[in-house]
Amino acid sequence: MLSFILFYCAVFVNGKICKDPKLAKADDFFTSGLNVGGNVFPKFGFTLKILNLINNMPGLNTLGISIARADLEPQGVVPLHMHPRAAELITVLLEGTLYAGFLVADGANFFKSVVRFIYNVGHKKATFLAFYNSQNPGTMAIPGAILASEPPNIDDVLAKSFLLNKTQIAKLRTKFS
Ligand SMILES: *[C@@H]1O[C@H](CO)[C@@H](O)[C@H](O)[C@H]1NC(C)=O
């Protein structure tokens, strides 16, 4: 079994090739930048910076851990989303009041890829750190995935799924283009 795992690791782990340990550098285990916010999502009132294996720390490969920072304006929301490969733990830095919720298909069986949101219900900007039990948690923002996918979802399917008509779907699409 062990030899299988080593063989597999030599090919792919979460989309990345394992580096020969003899070639590892100190930089593979270092990153910085959580002192400031990340990508700005003005329509939702938050910024996000995820430090993961893919872009920041090759040394995380196979270690099952990564970290992110988000800054939310008052009433800002990290909209309904999921991380297909990770459970998530968040902590508010210093002060702030966040409402974090998640949806489960079956209350008796919690799985890690639940749909969740985080909403700033306080009166001040709030920052949180998020920890993931994956070196490559992945993110799918549900509204954008539904309304702005490439290629687009079929209008008929969306209209029937949301009990709306195609004019209403077209209007919704414009908000995510
Ligand atoms: C779509 O639904 C809206 C809201 O009910 C309605 O005003 C509009 O006339 C409908 N459009 C079509 C093409 O049915």
The ligand as an SDF file (V2000), in Angstrom:
LIG
                    3D

 14 14  0  0  0  0  0  0  0  0999 V2000
  -41.8010   37.3320  -16.2780 C   0  0  0  0  0  0  0  0  0  0  0  0
  -42.2140   37.4730  -14.9390 O   0  0  0  0  0  0  0  0  0  0  0  0
  -42.3960   38.8280  -14.5390 C   0  0  0  0  0  0  0  0  0  0  0  0
  -42.7080   38.8580  -13.0330 C   0  0  0  0  0  0  0  0  0  0  0  0
  -43.7660   37.9980  -12.7440 O   0  0  0  0  0  0  0  0  0  0  0  0
  -43.5070   39.4620  -15.3760 C   0  0  0  0  0  0  0  0  0  0  0  0
  -43.6740   40.8240  -15.0120 O   0  0  0  0  0  0  0  0  0  0  0  0
  -43.1490   39.3690  -16.8480 C   0  0  0  0  0  0  0  0  0  0  0  0
  -44.2130   39.8410  -17.6360 O   0  0  0  0  0  0  0  0  0  0  0  0
  -42.8200   37.9310  -17.2230 C   0  0  0  0  0  0  0  0  0  0  0  0
  -42.3010   37.9110  -18.5880 N   0  0  0  0  0  0  0  0  0  0  0  0
  -42.6490   36.9970  -19.4700 C   0  0  0  0  0  0  0  0  0  0  0  0
  -42.0240   37.1000  -20.8150 C   0  0  0  0  0  0  0  0  0  0  0  0
  -43.4750   36.1260  -19.1980 O   0  0  0  0  0  0  0  0  0  0  0  0
  1  2  1  0
  1 10  1  0
  2  3  1  0
  3  4  1  0
  3  6  1  0
  4  5  1  0
  6  7  1  0
  6  8  1  0
  8  9  1  0
  8 10  1  0
 10 11  1  0
 11 12  1  0
 12 13  1  0
 12 14  2  0
M  END
$$$$
